[in-house]
Amino acid sequence: MGISKRSLSPFAVLALGVCLVALGACEPEPDGQDEDSVQGVLADPTQPFFQGEEEVSLSRSETLYASVYSNILVRDGEVPFEMASTLAIRNTDLDTPIYVTSVTYYDSKGTLLETFLDGTFGLAPLATASFFIKGSDTRGGLGAKFIVKWGSEVPVSDPIVETLTVGSSGSQAFSFISPARVIDEPD
């Protein structure tokens, strides 16, 4: 079957374009998980981790502070703009796991909102774990933050810990990355 020499009418081209745009805007069907039951965190935040041994002896540990901007002010500081944030913890070591012992989420006043991870969870070499805060979850405010505690049994390359924040409304969109900072390094 070949292509007809007859061309499509402008109306048919417009209708086809509208259909393609409408299909592209459709959201995928939910996979059966109840989104409200996970309070903004991925359904199973421990998935990329392996359970650490009860008595892991960490020779090095750090506490990191990662900024989260769950909303920012726009239009002369009068209108809050909701943002979604993903905390990523990336083990950059090629050969050795690291251990994440705590991931907590605080609001602008320093009040603990959520404990996402508490225990000793190993993150395999080159593995990444992530935690998600929905754009509709504005409990944290402009000064929200994650506190991440990690360690290792032997010297390793430092993990990359950062938040990716995104938000859009109409034709406005924002996205930025905030690297975590070391706030405690016990002797």
C-alpha positions as CSV (number, residue, x, y, z in Angstrom):
1,M,0.0,0.0,0.0
2,G,1.6,3.3,-1.0
3,I,1.1,6.9,0.1
4,S,-1.8,8.6,-1.7
5,K,-1.0,11.8,-3.6
6,R,-4.0,13.3,-2.0
7,S,-3.0,15.4,1.0
8,L,-4.8,15.7,4.3
9,S,-7.0,18.7,4.9
10,P,-5.8,21.3,7.3
11,F,-8.7,20.3,9.6
12,A,-7.6,16.7,9.7
13,V,-4.0,17.7,10.5
14,L,-5.2,19.9,13.3
15,A,-7.5,17.2,14.7
16,L,-4.6,14.6,14.6
17,G,-2.3,17.1,16.4
18,V,-4.9,17.7,19.1
19,C,-5.3,13.9,19.6
20,L,-1.6,13.4,19.9
21,V,-1.2,16.2,22.4
22,A,-4.2,14.8,24.4
23,L,-2.7,11.3,24.4
24,G,0.7,12.7,25.6
25,A,-1.0,14.4,28.5
26,C,-2.6,11.2,29.8
27,E,-1.2,9.8,33.0
28,P,-0.5,6.1,33.3
29,E,-2.8,3.9,35.2
30,P,-1.8,3.4,38.9
31,D,-0.1,0.1,39.6
32,G,-2.5,-0.7,42.5
33,Q,-0.5,1.1,45.2
34,D,-2.4,3.5,47.4
35,E,-0.5,6.7,47.0
36,D,-1.9,8.3,50.1
37,S,-0.6,5.5,52.3
38,V,3.0,6.3,51.6
39,Q,3.0,10.0,52.7
40,G,5.2,11.2,49.9
41,V,8.0,8.6,50.2
42,L,8.5,5.9,47.6
43,A,6.3,2.9,48.3
44,D,9.4,0.9,49.5
45,P,12.3,3.2,50.2
46,T,14.4,0.2,51.4
47,Q,14.2,-1.5,48.0
48,P,17.8,-0.7,46.8
49,F,19.2,-1.5,50.2
50,F,20.3,-4.8,51.7
51,Q,19.8,-5.4,55.4
52,G,23.1,-4.8,57.2
53,E,24.4,-7.1,59.8
54,E,23.4,-6.4,63.4
55,E,26.9,-5.4,64.5
56,V,28.4,-3.5,61.6
57,S,31.5,-1.7,62.8
58,L,31.6,1.7,61.0
59,S,35.1,3.1,61.0
60,R,33.9,6.3,59.3
61,S,30.5,8.1,59.6
62,E,29.0,11.4,58.6
63,T,25.7,13.3,59.1
64,L,24.6,15.2,56.1
65,Y,22.1,18.1,55.7
66,A,20.2,18.3,52.4
67,S,17.9,21.2,51.7
68,V,14.4,20.6,50.4
69,Y,12.3,23.3,48.9
70,S,8.7,22.0,49.2
71,N,7.4,25.4,48.1
72,I,8.9,28.7,47.1
73,L,7.3,32.1,46.9
74,V,6.7,33.7,43.5
75,R,4.9,36.9,42.3
76,D,6.4,39.4,44.7
77,G,6.6,36.8,47.5
78,E,2.8,36.5,47.7
79,V,2.1,33.2,46.0
80,P,3.5,29.8,47.2
81,F,4.7,27.6,44.3
82,E,4.5,23.9,45.2
83,M,7.6,21.8,44.5
84,A,8.3,18.1,44.5
85,S,11.7,16.9,45.8
86,T,13.7,13.7,45.4
87,L,16.6,12.9,47.8
88,A,19.2,10.7,46.1
89,I,21.9,8.8,47.9
90,R,24.5,7.5,45.5
91,N,27.2,5.1,46.5
92,T,30.1,6.2,44.3
93,D,32.5,3.5,45.4
94,L,33.2,0.9,42.8
95,D,33.8,-2.0,45.2
96,T,32.5,-1.4,48.7
97,P,29.1,-0.9,50.1
98,I,28.2,2.0,52.4
99,Y,25.7,1.9,55.2
100,V,22.8,4.4,55.6
101,T,21.6,4.4,59.2
102,S,19.1,7.2,59.2
103,V,17.0,9.4,56.8
104,T,14.8,11.9,58.5
105,Y,12.7,14.8,57.2
106,Y,12.3,18.1,59.1
107,D,10.2,21.3,58.5
108,S,11.3,24.9,58.5
109,K,11.1,25.1,62.3
110,G,13.3,22.0,62.8
111,T,10.4,19.8,63.8
112,L,10.8,16.1,62.8
113,L,8.1,15.3,60.2
114,E,9.0,11.8,59.1
115,T,11.6,9.1,59.8
116,F,12.0,7.4,56.4
117,L,14.8,5.0,57.4
118,D,16.1,4.0,60.8
119,G,18.5,1.0,61.1
120,T,21.5,-0.2,59.3
121,F,20.9,-0.6,55.6
122,G,23.7,-1.4,53.2
123,L,23.8,0.3,49.8
124,A,25.8,-1.8,47.3
125,P,28.6,-0.4,45.2
126,L,27.3,2.1,42.6
127,A,23.7,1.7,43.9
128,T,21.3,4.6,44.4
129,A,18.5,5.0,46.9
130,S,15.9,7.7,46.6
131,F,13.1,9.3,48.7
132,F,10.3,11.4,47.2
133,I,8.4,14.3,48.7
134,K,5.2,15.1,46.7
135,G,4.6,18.6,45.5
136,S,1.3,18.6,47.4
137,D,3.2,17.8,50.6
138,T,3.9,21.4,51.8
139,R,4.4,20.5,55.5
140,G,8.1,21.2,55.3
141,G,7.9,24.8,54.0
142,L,10.7,26.7,52.5
143,G,13.3,25.5,55.1
144,A,12.6,21.8,54.9
145,K,15.5,19.4,55.0
146,F,16.6,15.8,55.1
147,I,19.2,14.7,57.6
148,V,21.1,11.6,56.3
149,K,23.5,9.5,58.4
150,W,25.8,7.1,56.7
151,G,29.0,5.3,57.3
152,S,31.4,2.6,56.1
153,E,33.5,-0.2,57.5
154,V,36.6,0.7,55.5
155,P,37.7,3.9,53.6
156,V,35.4,4.5,50.6
157,S,34.8,7.3,48.1
158,D,32.3,9.8,49.4
159,P,28.7,9.2,48.3
160,I,26.8,11.9,46.4
161,V,23.8,13.0,48.4
162,E,21.6,15.7,46.8
163,T,18.0,16.8,46.4
164,L,16.4,17.4,43.0
165,T,13.5,19.8,43.3
166,V,11.0,20.3,40.4
167,G,7.7,22.1,40.0
168,S,5.6,23.5,37.2
169,S,2.4,25.4,36.8
170,G,1.2,26.6,33.4
171,S,4.2,27.9,31.5
172,Q,6.3,28.4,34.6
173,A,8.7,25.6,35.7
174,F,11.6,25.4,38.1
175,S,14.2,22.7,38.7
176,F,17.4,22.7,40.7
177,I,19.8,20.4,42.6
178,S,20.9,21.1,46.1
179,P,24.0,19.1,47.2
180,A,24.1,17.9,50.8
181,R,26.6,19.3,53.3
182,V,28.5,17.5,56.1
183,I,27.2,18.8,59.4
184,D,28.8,16.2,61.7
185,E,31.8,14.0,61.3
186,P,32.5,12.1,64.6
187,D,36.1,11.4,65.5
